[in-house]
Amino acid sequence: MTPAFDRHMLEALVCPQTQTTLEYDAEHQELISRAANLAFPIRNGIPIMLVDEARPLD
Protein backbone atom coordinates (compact mmCIF):
# COMPACT_ATOMS: atom_id res chain seq x y z
CA MET A 1 0.00 0.00 0.00
CA THR A 2 1.29 3.46 -0.92
CA PRO A 3 1.85 5.80 2.03
CA ALA A 4 -0.63 8.67 2.13
CA PHE A 5 0.43 12.20 1.26
CA ASP A 6 0.27 14.54 4.27
CA ARG A 7 -2.09 17.29 3.11
CA HIS A 8 -0.68 19.64 5.76
CA MET A 9 2.56 19.56 3.80
CA LEU A 10 0.74 21.24 0.92
CA GLU A 11 0.53 24.47 2.92
CA ALA A 12 4.32 24.69 3.04
CA LEU A 13 5.04 23.70 -0.57
CA VAL A 14 5.11 26.01 -3.57
CA CYS A 15 5.96 25.44 -7.21
CA PRO A 16 9.76 25.49 -7.59
CA GLN A 17 9.45 27.29 -10.93
CA THR A 18 6.85 29.99 -10.19
CA GLN A 19 6.72 30.07 -6.36
CA THR A 20 2.91 29.82 -6.56
CA THR A 21 0.55 27.57 -4.61
CA LEU A 22 -0.11 23.97 -5.61
CA GLU A 23 -3.26 21.85 -5.85
CA TYR A 24 -3.37 18.24 -4.66
CA ASP A 25 -4.70 15.68 -7.16
CA ALA A 26 -5.43 12.62 -5.02
CA GLU A 27 -6.54 10.46 -7.95
CA HIS A 28 -3.25 10.85 -9.83
CA GLN A 29 -1.05 11.39 -6.74
CA GLU A 30 0.34 14.66 -8.08
CA LEU A 31 0.74 18.27 -7.04
CA ILE A 32 -0.51 20.61 -9.75
CA SER A 33 1.01 23.99 -10.57
CA ARG A 34 -1.49 25.83 -12.76
CA ALA A 35 0.92 28.77 -13.17
CA ALA A 36 3.72 26.56 -14.54
CA ASN A 37 1.31 24.11 -16.23
CA LEU A 38 3.13 21.21 -14.54
CA ALA A 39 2.19 18.19 -12.42
CA PHE A 40 4.72 17.08 -9.81
CA PRO A 41 4.54 13.37 -8.87
CA ILE A 42 4.07 12.06 -5.34
CA ARG A 43 5.99 8.82 -4.85
CA ASN A 44 5.62 6.76 -1.67
CA GLY A 45 3.96 9.76 -0.01
CA ILE A 46 6.85 12.10 -0.91
CA PRO A 47 6.32 14.97 -3.37
CA ILE A 48 9.06 15.13 -6.02
CA MET A 49 9.49 18.87 -6.46
CA LEU A 50 11.95 18.79 -9.37
CA VAL A 51 10.96 20.49 -12.63
CA ASP A 52 12.79 17.73 -14.54
CA GLU A 53 10.51 15.11 -12.90
CA ALA A 54 7.27 17.02 -13.53
CA ARG A 55 4.99 16.28 -16.43
CA PRO A 56 3.41 19.00 -18.57
CA LEU A 57 -0.33 19.37 -18.18
CA ASP A 58 -2.48 18.80 -21.24
C-alpha positions as a Markdown table, in Angstrom:
| # | Residue | x | y | z |
|---|---|---|---|---|
| 1 | Met | 0.0 | 0.0 | 0.0 |
| 2 | Thr | 1.3 | 3.5 | -0.9 |
| 3 | Pro | 1.8 | 5.8 | 2.0 |
| 4 | Ala | -0.6 | 8.7 | 2.1 |
| 5 | Phe | 0.4 | 12.2 | 1.3 |
| 6 | Asp | 0.3 | 14.5 | 4.3 |
| 7 | Arg | -2.1 | 17.3 | 3.1 |
| 8 | His | -0.7 | 19.6 | 5.8 |
| 9 | Met | 2.6 | 19.6 | 3.8 |
| 10 | Leu | 0.7 | 21.2 | 0.9 |
| 11 | Glu | 0.5 | 24.5 | 2.9 |
| 12 | Ala | 4.3 | 24.7 | 3.0 |
| 13 | Leu | 5.0 | 23.7 | -0.6 |
| 14 | Val | 5.1 | 26.0 | -3.6 |
| 15 | Cys | 6.0 | 25.4 | -7.2 |
| 16 | Pro | 9.8 | 25.5 | -7.6 |
| 17 | Gln | 9.4 | 27.3 | -10.9 |
| 18 | Thr | 6.9 | 30.0 | -10.2 |
| 19 | Gln | 6.7 | 30.1 | -6.4 |
| 20 | Thr | 2.9 | 29.8 | -6.6 |
| 21 | Thr | 0.5 | 27.6 | -4.6 |
| 22 | Leu | -0.1 | 24.0 | -5.6 |
| 23 | Glu | -3.3 | 21.8 | -5.8 |
| 24 | Tyr | -3.4 | 18.2 | -4.7 |
| 25 | Asp | -4.7 | 15.7 | -7.2 |
| 26 | Ala | -5.4 | 12.6 | -5.0 |
| 27 | Glu | -6.5 | 10.5 | -7.9 |
| 28 | His | -3.3 | 10.9 | -9.8 |
| 29 | Gln | -1.0 | 11.4 | -6.7 |
| 30 | Glu | 0.3 | 14.7 | -8.1 |
| 31 | Leu | 0.7 | 18.3 | -7.0 |
| 32 | Ile | -0.5 | 20.6 | -9.8 |
| 33 | Ser | 1.0 | 24.0 | -10.6 |
| 34 | Arg | -1.5 | 25.8 | -12.8 |
| 35 | Ala | 0.9 | 28.8 | -13.2 |
| 36 | Ala | 3.7 | 26.6 | -14.5 |
| 37 | Asn | 1.3 | 24.1 | -16.2 |
| 38 | Leu | 3.1 | 21.2 | -14.5 |
| 39 | Ala | 2.2 | 18.2 | -12.4 |
| 40 | Phe | 4.7 | 17.1 | -9.8 |
| 41 | Pro | 4.5 | 13.4 | -8.9 |
| 42 | Ile | 4.1 | 12.1 | -5.3 |
| 43 | Arg | 6.0 | 8.8 | -4.8 |
| 44 | Asn | 5.6 | 6.8 | -1.7 |
| 45 | Gly | 4.0 | 9.8 | 0.0 |
| 46 | Ile | 6.8 | 12.1 | -0.9 |
| 47 | Pro | 6.3 | 15.0 | -3.4 |
| 48 | Ile | 9.1 | 15.1 | -6.0 |
| 49 | Met | 9.5 | 18.9 | -6.5 |
| 50 | Leu | 11.9 | 18.8 | -9.4 |
| 51 | Val | 11.0 | 20.5 | -12.6 |
| 52 | Asp | 12.8 | 17.7 | -14.5 |
| 53 | Glu | 10.5 | 15.1 | -12.9 |
| 54 | Ala | 7.3 | 17.0 | -13.5 |
| 55 | Arg | 5.0 | 16.3 | -16.4 |
| 56 | Pro | 3.4 | 19.0 | -18.6 |
| 57 | Leu | -0.3 | 19.4 | -18.2 |
| 58 | Asp | -2.5 | 18.8 | -21.2 |
